[in-house]
């Protein structure tokens, strides 16, 4: 029905798409076939001679009738999967999504670490107390942000206590 203004209509008697230039069935054509057909001499002649305002009105009416009889139902895309949810309504990520997320978290943690290092170097050479206070506030904020990224990555978790070797 995308090509309805160009002369494609739905024939309810045979339940097929047809072209108005030669009334042949075109319901199994791909998009390329339609664009190729519109370049043929018979279709160009139809558009030049017979596609007037009455014919355009007939095509619009046929399209409207088809849409009325077959309403468009929007379906979920098969490409995107819905994210499954727990009982707690937490989103369960696929393995690939989780890896991508962890890659992002690690990148952000490294950026915060480098920014923190740069601010500490700037603080060492700074003599003005106001600027030092601002740098200290910035350092505190970046430490917090770096800690948040580390928590997401599980870097803040304490390692298990070492087990003492058993001696006999």
C-alpha positions as CSV (number, residue, x, y, z in Angstrom):
1,X,0.0,0.0,0.0
2,X,3.0,2.2,0.0
3,X,2.7,2.5,-3.7
4,X,-1.0,3.2,-3.8
5,X,-0.6,6.7,-5.2
6,X,1.4,5.2,-8.1
7,X,-1.4,2.8,-9.2
8,X,-1.1,-0.3,-6.9
9,X,-4.5,-1.4,-5.4
10,X,-5.9,-4.3,-3.6
11,X,-8.4,-6.4,-5.5
12,X,-10.9,-7.8,-3.0
13,X,-12.4,-10.3,-5.5
14,X,-9.1,-12.2,-5.8
15,X,-7.4,-11.0,-2.6
16,X,-4.3,-9.8,-4.5
17,X,-2.4,-6.6,-5.0
18,X,-2.7,-5.5,-8.6
19,X,-1.3,-2.7,-10.7
20,X,-3.7,-0.4,-12.4
21,X,-1.7,-0.1,-15.6
22,X,-2.3,-3.7,-16.7
23,X,-4.3,-5.2,-13.8
24,X,-1.8,-8.0,-13.3
25,X,-1.1,-9.4,-9.9
26,X,1.9,-8.0,-8.0
27,X,1.4,-9.3,-4.5
28,X,4.6,-11.3,-4.4
29,X,6.9,-8.5,-5.7
30,X,9.7,-7.1,-3.6
31,X,10.4,-3.3,-3.3
32,X,12.9,-3.5,-6.2
33,X,10.3,-5.1,-8.5
34,X,7.9,-2.3,-7.8
35,X,10.5,0.4,-8.6
36,X,11.6,-1.5,-11.7
37,X,7.9,-1.9,-12.8
38,X,7.3,1.9,-12.5
39,X,10.1,2.5,-15.0
40,X,8.4,0.3,-17.7
41,X,6.7,1.8,-20.7
42,X,3.2,0.5,-19.9
43,X,3.3,2.0,-16.4
44,X,4.7,5.3,-17.6
45,X,1.9,5.4,-20.2
46,X,-0.7,4.7,-17.5
47,X,0.7,7.5,-15.3
48,X,0.8,9.9,-18.2
49,X,-2.6,9.2,-19.8
50,X,-5.0,7.5,-17.3
51,X,-3.8,8.6,-13.8
52,X,-6.0,11.6,-13.5
53,X,-7.9,13.0,-10.4
54,X,-10.7,10.4,-10.7
55,X,-8.2,7.5,-10.9
56,X,-6.3,9.0,-7.9
57,X,-9.5,9.2,-5.9
58,X,-10.4,5.6,-6.8
59,X,-6.9,4.5,-5.6
60,X,-7.3,6.5,-2.4
61,X,-10.7,4.9,-1.8
62,X,-9.4,1.4,-2.4
63,X,-6.5,2.0,0.0
64,X,-8.9,3.4,2.7
65,X,-11.2,0.4,2.2
66,X,-8.4,-2.0,2.6
67,X,-7.1,-0.3,5.7
68,X,-10.6,-0.2,7.2
69,X,-11.1,-4.0,6.5
70,X,-7.5,-4.9,7.6
71,X,-6.5,-2.6,10.4
72,X,-2.7,-2.3,11.0
73,X,-1.7,-4.1,14.2
74,X,1.7,-2.9,15.4
75,X,3.7,-5.9,16.5
76,X,6.8,-6.1,18.7
77,X,10.0,-6.0,16.7
78,X,11.7,-9.4,16.6
79,X,15.1,-7.7,16.8
80,X,14.7,-6.3,20.2
81,X,14.0,-8.7,23.0
82,X,12.1,-7.6,26.0
83,X,14.2,-7.6,29.1
84,X,13.1,-10.2,31.6
85,X,12.3,-9.0,35.1
86,X,12.7,-10.6,38.5
87,X,10.2,-10.7,41.2
88,X,11.9,-7.6,42.6
89,X,11.4,-5.9,39.2
90,X,15.1,-5.8,38.5
91,X,16.2,-6.0,34.9
92,X,18.0,-9.2,34.0
93,X,20.6,-8.4,31.4
94,X,21.9,-10.9,28.8
95,X,25.6,-11.9,29.0
96,X,26.5,-9.6,26.2
97,X,24.6,-6.6,27.7
98,X,26.3,-7.3,31.0
99,X,29.8,-7.3,29.3
100,X,29.0,-4.1,27.5
101,X,27.8,-2.5,30.8
102,X,30.9,-3.6,32.7
103,X,33.2,-2.3,29.9
104,X,31.5,1.1,30.3
105,X,31.9,1.0,34.1
106,X,35.6,0.1,33.8
107,X,36.2,2.9,31.3
108,X,34.5,5.4,33.6
109,X,36.4,4.1,36.6
110,X,39.7,4.5,34.7
111,X,38.7,8.0,33.6
112,X,38.0,9.0,37.2
113,X,41.3,7.5,38.3
114,X,43.2,9.5,35.7
115,X,41.3,12.7,36.6
116,X,42.0,12.1,40.3
117,X,45.7,11.7,39.6
118,X,45.8,14.9,37.5
119,X,44.0,16.9,40.3
120,X,46.4,15.6,42.9
121,X,49.4,16.7,40.8
122,X,47.8,20.1,40.3
123,X,47.2,20.3,44.1
124,X,51.0,19.6,44.8
125,X,52.0,22.7,42.8
126,X,49.2,25.1,43.9
127,X,50.0,27.8,46.5
128,X,46.7,29.8,46.6
129,X,44.4,28.6,49.4
130,X,41.2,29.2,47.6
131,X,42.3,27.2,44.6
132,X,43.5,24.5,46.9
133,X,40.1,24.3,48.6
134,X,38.4,24.0,45.2
135,X,40.8,21.3,44.1
136,X,40.2,19.4,47.4
137,X,36.4,19.6,46.8
138,X,36.9,18.4,43.3
139,X,39.1,15.5,44.5
140,X,36.5,14.5,47.1
141,X,33.7,14.5,44.4
142,X,35.9,12.4,42.0
143,X,36.8,10.0,44.8
144,X,33.1,9.4,45.5
145,X,32.4,8.9,41.8
146,X,35.4,6.6,41.4
147,X,34.1,4.6,44.4
148,X,30.6,4.3,42.8
149,X,32.2,2.9,39.6
150,X,34.3,0.5,41.7
151,X,31.2,-0.6,43.7
152,X,29.4,-1.4,40.4
153,X,32.4,-3.4,39.2
154,X,32.8,-5.2,42.6
155,X,36.3,-3.8,43.2
156,X,35.4,-2.6,46.7
157,X,34.6,-6.0,48.1
158,X,37.1,-7.3,50.6
159,X,39.0,-10.4,49.6
160,X,38.2,-13.5,51.6
161,X,40.3,-13.9,54.7
162,X,43.4,-16.0,54.1
163,X,43.2,-19.5,55.5
164,X,46.0,-20.5,57.8
165,X,47.9,-23.5,56.6
166,X,47.3,-26.7,58.5
167,X,50.4,-28.1,60.1
168,X,50.7,-31.6,61.4
